[in-house]
Amino acid sequence: MRVTEPARTRPGGIGTVVTEPGAEPVIDVGRLHVHAGASHILRGIDLTIRAGETVALLGANGSGKSTLVKALVGTVTPSQGTVGLLGARLGTDRVPWERVGYVPQRVGAGGGVPSTAAEVVASGLLNGRRWWLPRGWRGRVRDALGEVGLADRADSAMQVLSGGQQQRVLIARALVRDPDVLVLDEPVAGVDRPSQEAFAATVRRLGERGVTVLVVLHELGELAGLVTRAVVLRHGVVVHDGEPPRPRTEHGAATHHHQHPHDDATRRRPALTQNPVAADPEEVAP
Ligand SMILES: Nc1ncnc2c1ncn2[C@@H]1O[C@H](COP(=O)(O)OP(=O)(O)OP(=O)(O)O)[C@@H](O)[C@H]1O
């Protein structure tokens, strides 16, 4: 990984975090609009994230978080506006994708494919131009699994791992590329506590190494204290960009157990639970 000087952030008054100028913009979104049919999903997003920041993207269900990260990684096409990644504009062939790690919103990682954890992680070393594994790949896979606390499960079939462990394997699959920027869409929704704690430890180490992290969350949970900045969306608009909210209710406390809309147990329920931290404007004020 390229050693990058982490952005130094400091509280800059109510609702703002000042990022020291000079740090390289890693993600640079300008006046971004996304439509899907008649739906106007993102409505003019401006967002600059600099090298070394650990940013939480918060917001109620349907506020546009996933659509924004999909636009960042190029799987959703904007109707208007620009996206820059590591200094290159999306839509050009200059984007250094090998420096980008992406963990999409959780999908069943086991499926019907009898892959081991190591095989899934190794697939993160392949890309559109290279369909063979690079020299030393076994060590890189082992290190990436160790990074998420699963060094001893390399040869386990995905199907025998818990949902949280499967999610950690997918995070390792993104980390094995040794990315400079990591984008994760709800990596801890519905996962067990050991996996949440392992993820927090990973984010802490990535922050120490200067990796830029953008993570979609329903609440800060274990990441409170690690996130340097929070961006809150509502109805496709940024309504807060600055200091992370402090949990005011036990809902946000690390010891509070509750279910998320993506939990297996709640997946079939018609009504989605809204996160009070994200949904209540009072709660986003620091
Ligand atoms: N392809 C699509 N076609 C039509 N509407 C869409 C499409 N994708 C997303 N939407 C709608 O856009 C809105 C934002 O969706 P998005 O998944 O980005 O929200 P989110 O904040 O990530 O929600 P959640 O927290 O539930 O994952 C929702 O109302 C969703 O139904």
The ligand as an SDF file (V2000), in Angstrom:
LIG
                    3D

 31 33  0  0  0  0  0  0  0  0999 V2000
  -33.0650    0.6500   -9.2080 N   0  0  0  0  0  0  0  0  0  0  0  0
  -33.9650    1.3520   -8.5280 C   0  0  0  0  0  0  0  0  0  0  0  0
  -35.1500    1.6720   -9.0750 N   0  0  0  0  0  0  0  0  0  0  0  0
  -36.0630    2.3980   -8.4130 C   0  0  0  0  0  0  0  0  0  0  0  0
  -35.8730    2.8600   -7.1600 N   0  0  0  0  0  0  0  0  0  0  0  0
  -34.7230    2.5640   -6.5520 C   0  0  0  0  0  0  0  0  0  0  0  0
  -33.7120    1.8010   -7.1910 C   0  0  0  0  0  0  0  0  0  0  0  0
  -32.6710    1.6750   -6.3470 N   0  0  0  0  0  0  0  0  0  0  0  0
  -33.0300    2.3290   -5.2230 C   0  0  0  0  0  0  0  0  0  0  0  0
  -34.2510    2.8450   -5.3430 N   0  0  0  0  0  0  0  0  0  0  0  0
  -34.9680    3.6400   -4.3410 C   0  0  0  0  0  0  0  0  0  0  0  0
  -34.1340    4.7170   -4.0010 O   0  0  0  0  0  0  0  0  0  0  0  0
  -34.2430    5.0170   -2.6170 C   0  0  0  0  0  0  0  0  0  0  0  0
  -32.8660    4.9520   -1.9930 C   0  0  0  0  0  0  0  0  0  0  0  0
  -32.4290    3.5940   -1.9840 O   0  0  0  0  0  0  0  0  0  0  0  0
  -31.0540    3.1720   -1.3060 P   0  0  0  0  0  0  0  0  0  0  0  0
  -30.9650    1.6930   -1.3740 O   0  0  0  0  0  0  0  0  0  0  0  0
  -29.9600    3.9660   -1.9040 O   0  0  0  0  0  0  0  0  0  0  0  0
  -31.2860    3.6640    0.1930 O   0  0  0  0  0  0  0  0  0  0  0  0
  -30.4960    3.3010    1.5180 P   0  0  0  0  0  0  0  0  0  0  0  0
  -30.3480    4.5780    2.2760 O   0  0  0  0  0  0  0  0  0  0  0  0
  -29.2490    2.5680    1.1870 O   0  0  0  0  0  0  0  0  0  0  0  0
  -31.5250    2.3420    2.2320 O   0  0  0  0  0  0  0  0  0  0  0  0
  -31.2740    1.0980    3.2290 P   0  0  0  0  0  0  0  0  0  0  0  0
  -30.7260    1.6720    4.4840 O   0  0  0  0  0  0  0  0  0  0  0  0
  -32.6320    0.5130    3.4250 O   0  0  0  0  0  0  0  0  0  0  0  0
  -30.3250    0.1390    2.5610 O   0  0  0  0  0  0  0  0  0  0  0  0
  -35.2220    4.0060   -2.0280 C   0  0  0  0  0  0  0  0  0  0  0  0
  -36.4910    4.6130   -1.9850 O   0  0  0  0  0  0  0  0  0  0  0  0
  -35.1930    2.8840   -3.0390 C   0  0  0  0  0  0  0  0  0  0  0  0
  -36.4440    2.2070   -3.0530 O   0  0  0  0  0  0  0  0  0  0  0  0
  1  2  1  0
  2  3  1  0
  2  7  2  0
  3  4  2  0
  4  5  1  0
  5  6  2  0
  6  7  1  0
  6 10  1  0
  7  8  1  0
  8  9  2  0
  9 10  1  0
 10 11  1  0
 11 12  1  0
 11 30  1  0
 12 13  1  0
 13 14  1  0
 13 28  1  0
 14 15  1  0
 15 16  1  0
 16 17  2  0
 16 18  1  0
 16 19  1  0
 19 20  1  0
 20 21  2  0
 20 22  1  0
 20 23  1  0
 23 24  1  0
 24 25  2  0
 24 26  1  0
 24 27  1  0
 28 29  1  0
 28 30  1  0
 30 31  1  0
M  END
$$$$
